[in-house]
Amino acid sequence: MSLHEFTGGEPLDREQLSARYRRLATRSSPDGSQVWANWVLRERGSGQAVGTLQATLPVGGPSSGFAEVGWVVASRWQGEGLATEAARALVDRLVRSGWTVAAHIHPGHRASQAVARAAGLAPTTVTHDGETRWLRGPSHTGPP
């Protein structure tokens, strides 16, 4: 499956990818309202980079909004449980810290829906840019 099948866009060239990584390395949004946390997912045996995991957090803490999470695993390593393991660990940690966690998933992206379910997120009736908001948190036990 193409990495961009559900998210849109096209693969970035080397210069665009470098610029993206430089922006992410600042660890905050340009206006300072969000903290960006980014991890590289690595295959245990080889240590090869196989994907990414990210969280966007409002600087005001859990009472100021959702912790937004996302994951991407390279096509070659999809279906091996890497996204599930990483997303579950991140979502569990954020919820224990008091956050309500949100992920936005295309309604046709069954693999990401399975990852979200495994991480304890539940779909809501809220959509944004054609994607369904999934939630889990201290005060959220299911869809609104």
MDTraj code that builds the backbone (N, CA, C; nanometers):
import mdtraj as md
import numpy as np

residues = "MET SER LEU HIS GLU PHE THR GLY GLY GLU PRO LEU ASP ARG GLU GLN LEU SER ALA ARG TYR ARG ARG LEU ALA THR ARG SER SER PRO ASP GLY SER GLN VAL TRP ALA ASN TRP VAL LEU ARG GLU ARG GLY SER GLY GLN ALA VAL GLY THR LEU GLN ALA THR LEU PRO VAL GLY GLY PRO SER SER GLY PHE ALA GLU VAL GLY TRP VAL VAL ALA SER ARG TRP GLN GLY GLU GLY LEU ALA THR GLU ALA ALA ARG ALA LEU VAL ASP ARG LEU VAL ARG SER GLY TRP THR VAL ALA ALA HIS ILE HIS PRO GLY HIS ARG ALA SER GLN ALA VAL ALA ARG ALA ALA GLY LEU ALA PRO THR THR VAL THR HIS ASP GLY GLU THR ARG TRP LEU ARG GLY PRO SER HIS THR GLY PRO PRO".split()
xyz = np.array([
    [0.0848, -0.1174, 0.0000],
    [0.0000, 0.0000, 0.0000],
    [0.0897, 0.1243, 0.0000],
    [0.0528, 0.2231, -0.0753],
    [0.1274, 0.3479, -0.0801],
    [0.1116, 0.4244, 0.0510],
    [0.2213, 0.4828, 0.0978],
    [0.2145, 0.5610, 0.2214],
    [0.1190, 0.6791, 0.2089],
    [0.0964, 0.7264, 0.0880],
    [0.0145, 0.8463, 0.0685],
    [-0.1276, 0.8151, 0.0226],
    [-0.1632, 0.6872, 0.0208],
    [-0.2959, 0.6484, -0.0265],
    [-0.4071, 0.7170, 0.0523],
    [-0.3941, 0.7256, 0.1830],
    [-0.4991, 0.7842, 0.2656],
    [-0.4659, 0.9247, 0.3150],
    [-0.3377, 0.9591, 0.3214],
    [-0.2999, 1.0896, 0.3751],
    [-0.2870, 1.1963, 0.2683],
    [-0.2799, 1.1547, 0.1435],
    [-0.2642, 1.2510, 0.0349],
    [-0.1190, 1.2944, 0.0210],
    [-0.0951, 1.3812, -0.0729],
    [0.0401, 1.4305, -0.0965],
    [0.1234, 1.3312, -0.1744],
    [0.2496, 1.3624, -0.1838],
    [0.3452, 1.2796, -0.2563],
    [0.4729, 1.2696, -0.1751],
    [0.5551, 1.1693, -0.2031],
    [0.6827, 1.1594, -0.1311],
    [0.7651, 1.2880, -0.1490],
    [0.8308, 1.3294, -0.0416],
    [0.9149, 1.4474, -0.0460],
    [1.0504, 1.4118, -0.1059],
    [1.1084, 1.5080, -0.1781],
    [1.2437, 1.4846, -0.2279],
    [1.3419, 1.5100, -0.1125],
    [1.4679, 1.4852, -0.1338],
    [1.5686, 1.4954, -0.0275],
    [1.5696, 1.6347, 0.0367],
    [1.5632, 1.7400, -0.0428],
    [1.5659, 1.8771, 0.0102],
    [1.4403, 1.9055, 0.0932],
    [1.3250, 1.8660, 0.0432],
    [1.2004, 1.8877, 0.1170],
    [1.1987, 1.8079, 0.2472],
    [1.2475, 1.6862, 0.2413],
    [1.2517, 1.6022, 0.3607],
    [1.3467, 1.6604, 0.4649],
    [1.4617, 1.7100, 0.4193],
    [1.5567, 1.7739, 0.5118],
    [1.4943, 1.8960, 0.5779],
    [1.4219, 1.9766, 0.4997],
    [1.3559, 2.0954, 0.5550],
    [1.2507, 2.0542, 0.6579],
    [1.1756, 1.9484, 0.6278],
    [1.0747, 1.8992, 0.7223],
    [1.1405, 1.8553, 0.8525],
    [1.2486, 1.7805, 0.8429],
    [1.3176, 1.7340, 0.9638],
    [1.3740, 1.8506, 1.0441],
    [1.4227, 1.9529, 0.9772],
    [1.4725, 2.0720, 1.0492],
    [1.3588, 2.1387, 1.1264],
    [1.2400, 2.1490, 1.0637],
    [1.1240, 2.2076, 1.1337],
    [1.0860, 2.1226, 1.2542],
    [1.0806, 1.9911, 1.2367],
    [1.0429, 1.9019, 1.3466],
    [1.1443, 1.9066, 1.4606],
    [1.2709, 1.9261, 1.4261],
    [1.3768, 1.9288, 1.5279],
    [1.3640, 2.0489, 1.6213],
    [1.2877, 2.1516, 1.5830],
    [1.2662, 2.2656, 1.6725],
    [1.1788, 2.2267, 1.7910],
    [1.1032, 2.1180, 1.7766],
    [1.0171, 2.0607, 1.8797],
    [0.9035, 2.1523, 1.9234],
    [0.8745, 2.2550, 1.8443],
    [0.7580, 2.3376, 1.8757],
    [0.7055, 2.4046, 1.7494],
    [0.5770, 2.4378, 1.7536],
    [0.5150, 2.5057, 1.6402],
    [0.5746, 2.6458, 1.6270],
    [0.5693, 2.7032, 1.5069],
    [0.6258, 2.8372, 1.4868],
    [0.5685, 2.9421, 1.5822],
    [0.4404, 2.9294, 1.6197],
    [0.3805, 3.0284, 1.7103],
    [0.4006, 2.9940, 1.8577],
    [0.4647, 2.8806, 1.8853],
    [0.4945, 2.8421, 2.0228],
    [0.3783, 2.7831, 2.1000],
    [0.2651, 2.7589, 2.0342],
    [0.1477, 2.7086, 2.1055],
    [0.1465, 2.5568, 2.1223],
    [0.2349, 2.4867, 2.0511],
    [0.2375, 2.3412, 2.0565],
    [0.3793, 2.2901, 2.0752],
    [0.3884, 2.1795, 2.1458],
    [0.5140, 2.1053, 2.1585],
    [0.5037, 1.9860, 2.0641],
    [0.6101, 1.9603, 1.9893],
    [0.6132, 1.8472, 1.8968],
    [0.7081, 1.7414, 1.9514],
    [0.6580, 1.6210, 1.9636],
    [0.7420, 1.5080, 2.0044],
    [0.7442, 1.4095, 1.8880],
    [0.8627, 1.3697, 1.8471],
    [0.8790, 1.2825, 1.7307],
    [0.9789, 1.1729, 1.7624],
    [0.9458, 1.0519, 1.7201],
    [1.0334, 0.9375, 1.7396],
    [1.0502, 0.8644, 1.6080],
    [1.1640, 0.8008, 1.5926],
    [1.1878, 0.7118, 1.4794],
    [1.1618, 0.5700, 1.5287],
    [1.0822, 0.4953, 1.4556],
    [1.0590, 0.3546, 1.4868],
    [1.1671, 0.2730, 1.4186],
    [1.2279, 0.1838, 1.4932],
    [1.3363, 0.1020, 1.4379],
    [1.3037, -0.0457, 1.4520],
    [1.3454, -0.1209, 1.3543],
    [1.3312, -0.2657, 1.3572],
    [1.4302, -0.3176, 1.4601],
    [1.3834, -0.4009, 1.5525],
    [1.4684, -0.4446, 1.6644],
    [1.5951, -0.5166, 1.6191],
    [1.5824, -0.6073, 1.5260],
    [1.6972, -0.6877, 1.4860],
    [1.8081, -0.6083, 1.4209],
    [1.7719, -0.5212, 1.3276],
    [1.8729, -0.4490, 1.2499],
    [1.8953, -0.3054, 1.2962],
    [1.7986, -0.2497, 1.3662],
    [1.8072, -0.1092, 1.4041],
    [1.7704, -0.0152, 1.2907],
    [1.7275, -0.0714, 1.1791],
    [1.6926, 0.0113, 1.0634],
    [1.5671, 0.0925, 1.0919],
    [1.5672, 0.2195, 1.0502],
    [1.4498, 0.3046, 1.0643],
    [1.3393, 0.2506, 0.9746],
    [1.2200, 0.2320, 1.0334],
    [1.1086, 0.1750, 0.9585],
    [0.9827, 0.2621, 0.9649],
    [0.9858, 0.3683, 1.0435],
    [0.8687, 0.4538, 1.0536],
    [0.8883, 0.5653, 1.1541],
    [0.7793, 0.6353, 1.1792],
    [0.7818, 0.7463, 1.2748],
    [0.6571, 0.7414, 1.3631],
    [0.6690, 0.8050, 1.4770],
    [0.5601, 0.8216, 1.5721],
    [0.5670, 0.9662, 1.6169],
    [0.4524, 1.0307, 1.6280],
    [0.4560, 1.1707, 1.6689],
    [0.3380, 1.2063, 1.7579],
    [0.3614, 1.3081, 1.8390],
    [0.2564, 1.3642, 1.9238],
    [0.2688, 1.5157, 1.9197],
    [0.1549, 1.5816, 1.9096],
    [0.1482, 1.7273, 1.9147],
    [0.0679, 1.7631, 2.0389],
    [0.1312, 1.8400, 2.1288],
    [0.0715, 1.8712, 2.2582],
    [0.0562, 2.0218, 2.2757],
    [-0.0615, 2.0689, 2.3174],
    [-0.0750, 2.2109, 2.3505],
    [0.0160, 2.2446, 2.4687],
    [0.0847, 2.3601, 2.4632],
    [0.1781, 2.3952, 2.5706],
    [0.1080, 2.4161, 2.7044],
    [-0.0217, 2.4416, 2.7035],
    [-0.0953, 2.4639, 2.8268],
    [-0.1252, 2.3384, 2.9060],
    [-0.0843, 2.2231, 2.8557],
    [-0.1062, 2.0983, 2.9272],
    [-0.2389, 2.0332, 2.8937],
    [-0.2688, 1.9233, 2.9627],
    [-0.3879, 1.8436, 2.9314],
    [-0.5201, 1.9193, 2.9357],
    [-0.5302, 2.0217, 3.0159],
    [-0.6575, 2.0949, 3.0238],
    [-0.6786, 2.1889, 2.9058],
    [-0.5770, 2.2048, 2.8208],
    [-0.5879, 2.3011, 2.7106],
    [-0.6147, 2.2379, 2.5746],
    [-0.6345, 2.1058, 2.5695],
    [-0.6674, 2.0430, 2.4421],
    [-0.6187, 1.8996, 2.4353],
    [-0.6408, 1.8407, 2.3201],
    [-0.6014, 1.7012, 2.2978],
    [-0.4528, 1.6886, 2.2711],
    [-0.3985, 1.5738, 2.3047],
    [-0.2676, 1.5314, 2.2548],
    [-0.2974, 1.4602, 2.1231],
    [-0.2513, 1.5140, 2.0130],
    [-0.2772, 1.4558, 1.8805],
    [-0.1613, 1.3635, 1.8457],
    [-0.1934, 1.2396, 1.8085],
    [-0.0895, 1.1428, 1.7767],
    [-0.1042, 1.0925, 1.6331],
    [0.0080, 1.0441, 1.5796],
    [0.0076, 0.9857, 1.4471],
    [0.1239, 0.8889, 1.4328],
    [0.1128, 0.7999, 1.3376],
    [0.2166, 0.6996, 1.3138],
    [0.2251, 0.6727, 1.1647],
    [0.3441, 0.6399, 1.1213],
    [0.3685, 0.6015, 0.9822],
    [0.4707, 0.4888, 0.9845],
    [0.4422, 0.3817, 0.9137],
    [0.5366, 0.2716, 0.9002],
    [0.5574, 0.2475, 0.7512],
    [0.6832, 0.2351, 0.7118],
    [0.7159, 0.2112, 0.5719],
    [0.6459, 0.0848, 0.5223],
    [0.6056, 0.0876, 0.3971],
    [0.5266, -0.0216, 0.3389],
    [0.5863, -0.1592, 0.3652],
    [0.7149, -0.1713, 0.3517],
    [0.7821, -0.3001, 0.3673],
    [0.7605, -0.3613, 0.5063],
    [0.7414, -0.2793, 0.6088],
    [0.7292, -0.3289, 0.7466],
    [0.5858, -0.3232, 0.7998],
    [0.4912, -0.2842, 0.7170],
    [0.3529, -0.2803, 0.7631],
    [0.3033, -0.4216, 0.7900],
    [0.2141, -0.4343, 0.8868],
    [0.1551, -0.5629, 0.9198],
    [0.2352, -0.6449, 1.0190],
    [0.3429, -0.5877, 1.0737],
    [0.4259, -0.6614, 1.1691],
    [0.4043, -0.6168, 1.3136],
    [0.3069, -0.5291, 1.3359],
    [0.2746, -0.4870, 1.4719],
    [0.3571, -0.3711, 1.5248],
    [0.4428, -0.3134, 1.4416],
    [0.5296, -0.2049, 1.4895],
    [0.4487, -0.0803, 1.5266],
    [0.3558, -0.0400, 1.4413],
    [0.2738, 0.0775, 1.4717],
    [0.1877, 0.0517, 1.5945],
    [0.1330, -0.0685, 1.6051],
    [0.0482, -0.1020, 1.7204],
    [0.1271, -0.0921, 1.8500],
    [0.2438, -0.1507, 1.8534],
    [0.3259, -0.1470, 1.9744],
    [0.3620, -0.0039, 2.0124],
    [0.4053, 0.0735, 1.9149],
    [0.4477, 0.2115, 1.9424],
    [0.3300, 0.2994, 1.9826],
    [0.2188, 0.2894, 1.9095],
    [0.1023, 0.3731, 1.9400],
    [0.0452, 0.3386, 2.0769],
    [0.0376, 0.2110, 2.1080],
    [-0.0152, 0.1697, 2.2386],
    [0.0704, 0.2270, 2.3516],
    [0.2013, 0.2175, 2.3387],
    [0.2907, 0.2690, 2.4430],
    [0.2751, 0.4202, 2.4589],
    [0.2694, 0.4923, 2.3470],
    [0.2574, 0.6381, 2.3532],
    [0.1227, 0.6796, 2.4111],
    [0.0156, 0.6222, 2.3609],
    [-0.1176, 0.6591, 2.4095],
    [-0.1319, 0.6264, 2.5573],
    [-0.0863, 0.5091, 2.5996],
    [-0.0916, 0.4736, 2.7423],
    [-0.0180, 0.5775, 2.8271],
    [0.0991, 0.6155, 2.7837],
    [0.1790, 0.7128, 2.8598],
    [0.1090, 0.8482, 2.8676],
    [0.0536, 0.8938, 2.7556],
    [-0.0150, 1.0233, 2.7543],
    [-0.1391, 1.0208, 2.8435],
    [-0.2172, 0.9133, 2.8353],
    [-0.3378, 0.9026, 2.9182],
    [-0.3008, 0.8992, 3.0661],
    [-0.1969, 0.8253, 3.1014],
    [-0.1521, 0.8219, 3.2420],
    [-0.1103, 0.9607, 3.2896],
    [-0.0663, 1.0456, 3.1965],
    [-0.0236, 1.1814, 3.2308],
    [-0.1397, 1.2807, 3.2280],
    [-0.2617, 1.2309, 3.2072],
    [-0.3796, 1.3170, 3.2142],
    [-0.4322, 1.3683, 3.0817],
    [-0.3732, 1.3288, 2.9721],
    [-0.4151, 1.3776, 2.8405],
    [-0.5331, 1.2986, 2.7859],
    [-0.6183, 1.3644, 2.7108],
    [-0.7108, 1.2981, 2.6201],
    [-0.6380, 1.2931, 2.4870],
    [-0.6294, 1.1749, 2.4292],
    [-0.5506, 1.1535, 2.3082],
    [-0.6435, 1.1440, 2.1881],
    [-0.6056, 1.2115, 2.0804],
    [-0.6825, 1.2098, 1.9562],
    [-0.5942, 1.1647, 1.8410],
    [-0.6555, 1.0916, 1.7502],
    [-0.5924, 1.0586, 1.6223],
    [-0.6979, 1.0815, 1.5155],
    [-0.6561, 1.1274, 1.3990],
    [-0.7488, 1.1484, 1.2877],
    [-0.7156, 1.0463, 1.1801],
    [-0.8161, 0.9651, 1.1452],
    [-0.7924, 0.8509, 1.0576],
    [-0.8948, 0.8494, 0.9445],
    [-0.8454, 0.8289, 0.8236],
    [-0.9322, 0.8182, 0.7067],
    [-1.0271, 0.6997, 0.7264],
    [-1.1557, 0.7166, 0.6936],
    [-1.2516, 0.6081, 0.7171],
    [-1.2213, 0.4792, 0.6404],
    [-1.1413, 0.4867, 0.5360],
    [-1.1063, 0.3671, 0.4608],
    [-0.9757, 0.3031, 0.5025],
    [-0.9056, 0.3632, 0.5971],
    [-0.7729, 0.3141, 0.6360],
    [-0.7878, 0.2123, 0.7491],
    [-0.8183, 0.0897, 0.7113],
    [-0.8451, -0.0168, 0.8085],
    [-0.7248, -0.0473, 0.8984],
    [-0.6048, -0.0415, 0.8420],
    [-0.4856, -0.0725, 0.9230],
    [-0.4690, 0.0299, 1.0351],
    [-0.4835, 0.1587, 1.0045],
    [-0.4704, 0.2608, 1.1096],
    [-0.5842, 0.2523, 1.2097],
    [-0.7026, 0.2136, 1.1643],
    [-0.8135, 0.1942, 1.2575],
    [-0.7810, 0.0815, 1.3551],
    [-0.7204, -0.0254, 1.3052],
    [-0.6831, -0.1372, 1.3928],
    [-0.5774, -0.0947, 1.4939],
    [-0.4823, -0.0131, 1.4504],
    [-0.3802, 0.0386, 1.5419],
    [-0.4467, 0.1243, 1.6495],
    [-0.5362, 0.2127, 1.6087],
    [-0.6052, 0.2997, 1.7040],
    [-0.6852, 0.2176, 1.8055],
    [-0.7573, 0.1178, 1.7583],
    [-0.8349, 0.0318, 1.8502],
    [-0.7426, -0.0381, 1.9507],
    [-0.6313, -0.0889, 1.9001],
    [-0.5366, -0.1586, 1.9885],
    [-0.4785, -0.0643, 2.0929],
    [-0.4720, 0.0646, 2.0603],
    [-0.4207, 0.1645, 2.1545],
    [-0.5321, 0.2185, 2.2447],
    [-0.6525, 0.1640, 2.2297],
    [-0.7624, 0.2029, 2.3162],
    [-0.8417, 0.3229, 2.2703],
    [-0.8154, 0.3718, 2.1497],
    [-0.8919, 0.4849, 2.0973],
    [-1.0228, 0.4344, 2.0384],
    [-1.1242, 0.5198, 2.0400],
    [-1.2551, 0.4858, 1.9848],
    [-1.2967, 0.5944, 1.8860],
    [-1.3623, 0.5548, 1.7768],
    [-1.4055, 0.6553, 1.6791],
    [-1.5171, 0.7424, 1.7359],
    [-1.5187, 0.8664, 1.6940],
    [-1.6251, 0.9598, 1.7323],
    [-1.7042, 0.9939, 1.6065],
    [-1.8000, 1.0819, 1.6203],
    [-1.8776, 1.1287, 1.5049],
    [-1.8162, 1.2537, 1.4436],
    [-1.7055, 1.3006, 1.4985],
    [-1.6396, 1.4218, 1.4495],
    [-1.5490, 1.3877, 1.3314],
    [-1.5598, 1.4661, 1.2236],
    [-1.4704, 1.4504, 1.1095],
    [-1.4039, 1.5834, 1.0792],
    [-1.2832, 1.5755, 1.0251],
    [-1.2083, 1.6933, 0.9848],
    [-1.1272, 1.6558, 0.8616],
    [-1.1421, 1.7320, 0.7555],
    [-1.0735, 1.7025, 0.6294],
    [-1.0943, 1.5580, 0.5856],
    [-1.2153, 1.5064, 0.6055],
    [-1.2486, 1.3720, 0.5617],
    [-1.1995, 1.2609, 0.6526],
    [-1.1402, 1.2952, 0.7651],
    [-1.0900, 1.1942, 0.8582],
    [-1.1745, 1.1938, 0.9856],
    [-1.1897, 1.0766, 1.0441],
    [-1.2648, 1.0603, 1.1680],
    [-1.1729, 1.0813, 1.2869],
    [-1.2222, 1.1557, 1.3861],
    [-1.1463, 1.1730, 1.5102],
    [-1.1704, 1.0508, 1.5991],
    [-1.0613, 0.9940, 1.6475],
    [-1.0638, 0.8834, 1.7439],
    [-1.0108, 0.9388, 1.8753],
    [-1.0695, 0.8986, 1.9883],
    [-1.0300, 0.9530, 2.1184],
    [-1.0101, 0.8442, 2.2237],
    [-0.9224, 0.8771, 2.3161],
    [-0.9085, 0.8011, 2.4410],
    [-0.8536, 0.8965, 2.5453],
    [-0.9054, 0.8874, 2.6647],
    [-0.8511, 0.9710, 2.7692],
    [-0.9148, 0.9458, 2.9022],
    [-0.8659, 1.0171, 3.0027],
    [-0.9147, 0.9996, 3.1392],
    [-1.0652, 1.0226, 3.1504],
    [-1.1186, 1.1154, 3.0704],
    [-1.2614, 1.1462, 3.0819],
    [-1.3389, 1.0954, 2.9625],
    [-1.2770, 1.0135, 2.8774],
    [-1.3436, 0.9665, 2.7566],
    [-1.3447, 0.8144, 2.7530],
    [-1.4610, 0.7564, 2.7549],
    [-1.4702, 0.6117, 2.7540],
    [-1.5256, 0.5567, 2.6233],
    [-1.5668, 0.6429, 2.5328],
    [-1.6204, 0.5959, 2.4060],
    [-1.6666, 0.7121, 2.3219],
    [-1.7271, 0.6843, 2.2080],
    [-1.7715, 0.7912, 2.1185],
    [-1.8751, 0.8797, 2.1849],
    [-1.8730, 1.0094, 2.1531],
    [-1.9732, 1.1000, 2.2094],
    [-2.1103, 1.0722, 2.1520],
])
top = md.Topology()
chain = top.add_chain()
for i, resn in enumerate(residues, 1):
    res = top.add_residue(resn, chain, resSeq=i)
    for name in ("N", "CA", "C"):
        top.add_atom(name, md.element.get_by_symbol(name[0]), res)
traj = md.Trajectory(xyz[None], top)
